Amino acid sequence: MTLKSWCAQQRGEICAPVGIYPGKDALLTELGAELDAIAAARPSAIVIGAMGRVGTGAADLCEAMGVAVTKWDMAETASGGPFPEVLQHDLFLNCIFARPGTPVFVPKEALTAERRLTAIGDVACDPDSDYNPVPVYNQATSWDARVLRVATDPVMDVMAIDNLPSILPVESSQDYASQLLPSLLTLSDLTEGVWGRAEATFREFVPA
């Protein structure tokens, strides 16, 4: 969806509200047509967390749309920053969960810095976290207000919808069910596997 935000910027607009799609192909067809209608080269993107499920999906979508993708994961971010390379891309997709030790990828200073970066997709969506790696914004966005414009010269929009998979309800439901079902099938033995680990974690943090 960050690509849609970039497309809107090229038209001198801000990203419009969005609904759901009947499937991935419908989304890709619409997005491809939107990109083709713009008289500009495809943008470049950097994905952080590119080895995970979310990051892999984000990178795959960009590549399907002809967007050049820089893929970063733990090795590339181990230095702790700063990361000026992020500002040298048109799009930044954050796909890691914020936790203690998470470095800052886009500092507040980026709002007024010289940069190519104009569209951020904070897929992890942690604006309220003390470890927010994208502290240029402080509130989630929504289906009606998809992006938050945090700078105007040059422009920068942040997309941070916390239930973003709902845009593809069929695929999201199927994927979730495929992950959940194997665990449900082991409910007959609560001492092993995911249920055993869940109980161990519960016992660790709840006083006897």
N, C-alpha and C positions, 0 to 999 in steps of 0.2 A: 504493500500500500504506500510505502514511501516513494515508490516510482510514480504513483499517481500524484503525489504531492509535488514532485519535481516537474511533472508535466504541467500541472496547474501554474507553477511558477513561470514556466516558459511562455505561457499564454498571458502573463501579467495578472494571474488570479490567485486565490487561495483555494485549497482543496475543498471540494463540495462534499456534502453528506453522502454516505455510502450505505448500501443495503447488503443483502446476502445474495449469493450466486448459487445456481442449481448444481454447479460442479466446477472443478478446476479448469476444464477446457473453456468454459464460458468466461471465466475470469481472465485467462491468458489471452483469449481472442480479443476481448475488450481492451486489455492493457496494451497488447501489441498494436492494435489499431490506433490507440491514443498516442503511442510513441511514434508511429509512422506518420501521423498527421503533423508532427512538429518538425519544422525545417531546421533541425539541429542534429548534431551527432549524438549517439547514445551517451548517457552519462557514465561515469566511472563510480564504482562502489567499493567500500571496504566493509567486510563482515568480521566482527570479533566474536569468537566462540564458534568458529567455522567448522570445528570437528564434532560439535554436538548435534543433536537431532534438529533443534531449531535453526542453528547456524547453517547446517547442511541444506535444509529446506530453503532458507533465504538465499544462499549462494546458487542453488539449483534454479530458482525462479529467475534470478538476475541473468544467469547464463542463458536460460531459455528465451529471454527477451533481448539477447545480444548485448548485454551490459558487461563490460570488463570488470572482473571481481578480484580484489585482493583479499586473500583468506588468511586471517590471523587467528591464532589460538594461544595456548599457554606459553609456548616457547617464544612467540613474538612479543608477548606482553610481560615477560618475566622481569624485565628491567624496572618496571614500576612507573615508567614515564619520565618526562612528558613524551607525547607521541605526536609530533608535528605532521607525520605522514597522514594522519586522519584528516587533517584540514586540507590536504592536497587532493582529496577525492570529492566528487559531487554529492555522493550519498554515504551515510554512515549507518550501519545496522548493528545495534548492540544486542547480542544474543546470549549474554551470560548473566547468571543470577548474582545480584549484589550481595557481598558478604565481607566480613573483616579482611582487609588486605587487598580488596579489589582496587586497582588503580583508577585514577580519573582519566578518561579518554578525551572528553571535550570539556575543558575548563571554562569558567565564566569569561575569561579573557578572550576566548574564541569569538565572542559575539561581535567584537569590534576589530578583530585581527584580520590581516589580509589572508584570504582563504578562497578555495573553490567550494568548500562545503556549504550547501544551502538546505539540505534536507536530511533529517535524522529520523531513523526508525528505532525507537527504544522498545524493541520487542519484549525485553525482560520487564520493562515498565516498573521501575522502582523509584519513583519520584519522592516518596516519603521516607526512603531508607537513609540512614546516616551514612551509608556507603554508596550512595547513588553515583555511578561513574559518569553521569551526564548531567552535571549540576547547572545546566543552562535553563532548566525548567523545573517546576515544583508541583505540577498537578497532571493527572492523567487526562487524556483526551477521550472523546466519545464518538459514537456513530454519527451524531448530528454535528459535532464540532471535531472533525477528525484530526486537525492539527492545531498546534499552538504556535503562533508567530512570535518568536522571541527576539528577532532582530529585523531591521528593515534596510540597513545600509552597511554591507550587503544583506540581503534577506536570509533568514534562517527559520525553517519550520520544523517542529518536532511532532512526530506521530507517536503516541503512547497509549494505545487502546488495550486495556488489560484483558479483554475477552476476544482478542483478534481472531482466534481460530473459528469463532462463530460465523465468520464471513463465508465459510465453506461448511455448512452444518452437516451435510451428508458424509463427506470425507472425515471431518472431525469426529463424528459419532462412531464411524466405523473404526477409525484408528484407536480411539479411546477404548472401545469395546474389545478390540484385539489385544490391547495391553492388560485390561482388567480381567478378562475371562480366565486366563491361566491361573491367576491368584484365587479367583472365586472357586475354581474347580478343586482347590486344595483346602477348602474350609473344613473338611472332615478331620484334618489334623492341624490343630492350632499351635503345635509345639515346633513345627519345622517351617523352613522357608520364610516368606515374607511375613507370615503371621507370628512366627517365633521371634523374628527380629523386631517386629512391632511391639510385642510384649516386653522384650528385653529393654527396648528404649523407654517404654512406659515405666517399667520398674526402676530404671536408672534415674528418672527425673521426678517421680512421684514418691513422697515419703511413705514408708510402710505403715 
